[in-house]
Amino acid sequence: MNFVNCYEDFNRANAYATLEFANTYYLAYRDLPAILTEHVSGTRALDFGCGTGRSTRFLRKLGFNVTGVDISEDMLRIARAADPSGDYRLVLGDNLNEFAVGAFDLVLSAFTFDNIPGAMKVRVFCDLRQLLAPNGAIVSVVSSPEIYAHEWASFTTKDFPENAAARSGDVVRIVVTDHQDRRPVEDIVCTDESYREVCREAGLEMIQMFKPLAKGNEPYPWVNETRIAPWVIYVLKRTT
Ligand SMILES: C[S@@+](CC[C@H](N)C(=O)[O-])C[C@H]1O[C@@H](n2cnc3c(N)ncnc32)[C@H](O)[C@@H]1O
């Protein structure tokens, strides 16, 4: 598949950097503190696909000692400027060899796997598993397949009706309405069944899965968020 990472783009990076934790994104982050408290012991964290650093700064505020990595220098440049004392590194061609085996208690990937083609997912999860300490956890926040076929406080997909027929592994399009860049983002849809298969092949056990819904009393203009989960959060541990 000829898939281009749309985050290797100066204008997209600048727009993305303005996103914080409002609207639909609130639901991606709301439950993470409780999930991390329950499943992670230790403070050594890798933020895989840190982007402009939103997820890295989130972990740092929770007390983690975080290294953020990304393949996009455009995104990293902004992350470093926003957080000069943070540790943000460019990884080339998904090469994570600079990190020691077992180096991290937590690997967080927030939305990163939405942009990793199906065939690469197993290999990348295998590499991340190697970096986990024996009782370490991968917490992976991904877009649910439903996000691409509905309207949301932070996103629109109405111009892409073909998304509804997309199968796991297909490219889908979505526009972020929370920032200025209205060019569609191209993601790769991945069903829960496919993620479970990827985890099995990568030697990871799915410990828990969350599909966060809005309660309705939050200060955000929910569209479908009270009844359809836009995100899925997986907690994964090593089977070996
Ligand atoms: C949607 S952004 C999420 C950024 C950040 N985690 C957040 O929550 O704001 C996804 C990021 O993953 C990065 N990415 C995609 N594939 C990657 C890979 N194979 N290795 C590292 N980063 C990757 C992209 O460059 C992009 O910056």
The ligand as an SDF file (V2000), in Angstrom:
LIG
                    3D

 27 29  0  0  0  0  0  0  0  0999 V2000
   -2.3900   11.7740   15.2720 C   0  0  0  0  0  0  0  0  0  0  0  0
   -0.7300   12.1020   15.7360 S   0  0  0  0  0  0  0  0  0  0  0  0
   -0.8490   11.8840   17.4990 C   0  0  0  0  0  0  0  0  0  0  0  0
    0.1570   12.6940   18.2770 C   0  0  0  0  0  0  0  0  0  0  0  0
    0.0970   12.5830   19.7760 C   0  0  0  0  0  0  0  0  0  0  0  0
    0.2570   11.2090   20.2370 N   0  0  0  0  0  0  0  0  0  0  0  0
   -1.1540   13.1860   20.3650 C   0  0  0  0  0  0  0  0  0  0  0  0
   -1.8580   12.5180   21.1160 O   0  0  0  0  0  0  0  0  0  0  0  0
   -1.4160   14.3590   20.0960 O   0  0  0  0  0  0  0  0  0  0  0  0
    0.0750   10.5910   15.2330 C   0  0  0  0  0  0  0  0  0  0  0  0
    1.5700   10.7170   15.1830 C   0  0  0  0  0  0  0  0  0  0  0  0
    2.1380    9.4160   14.9710 O   0  0  0  0  0  0  0  0  0  0  0  0
    3.2890    9.5840   14.1600 C   0  0  0  0  0  0  0  0  0  0  0  0
    3.6390    8.2950   13.5590 N   0  0  0  0  0  0  0  0  0  0  0  0
    3.0160    7.6260   12.5620 C   0  0  0  0  0  0  0  0  0  0  0  0
    3.6610    6.4800   12.2890 N   0  0  0  0  0  0  0  0  0  0  0  0
    4.7090    6.4090   13.1460 C   0  0  0  0  0  0  0  0  0  0  0  0
    5.7460    5.4600   13.3570 C   0  0  0  0  0  0  0  0  0  0  0  0
    5.8120    4.3540   12.6320 N   0  0  0  0  0  0  0  0  0  0  0  0
    6.6780    5.6980   14.3170 N   0  0  0  0  0  0  0  0  0  0  0  0
    6.5970    6.8240   15.0590 C   0  0  0  0  0  0  0  0  0  0  0  0
    5.6430    7.7720   14.8990 N   0  0  0  0  0  0  0  0  0  0  0  0
    4.7060    7.5620   13.9530 C   0  0  0  0  0  0  0  0  0  0  0  0
    2.8740   10.6630   13.1640 C   0  0  0  0  0  0  0  0  0  0  0  0
    4.0060   11.2750   12.5530 O   0  0  0  0  0  0  0  0  0  0  0  0
    2.0870   11.6080   14.0630 C   0  0  0  0  0  0  0  0  0  0  0  0
    2.8930   12.6260   14.5880 O   0  0  0  0  0  0  0  0  0  0  0  0
  1  2  1  0
  2  3  1  0
  2 10  1  0
  3  4  1  0
  4  5  1  0
  5  6  1  0
  5  7  1  0
  7  8  2  0
  7  9  1  0
 10 11  1  0
 11 12  1  0
 11 26  1  0
 12 13  1  0
 13 14  1  0
 13 24  1  0
 14 15  1  0
 14 23  1  0
 15 16  2  0
 16 17  1  0
 17 18  1  0
 17 23  2  0
 18 19  1  0
 18 20  2  0
 20 21  1  0
 21 22  2  0
 22 23  1  0
 24 25  1  0
 24 26  1  0
 26 27  1  0
M  CHG  2   2   1   9  -1
M  END
$$$$
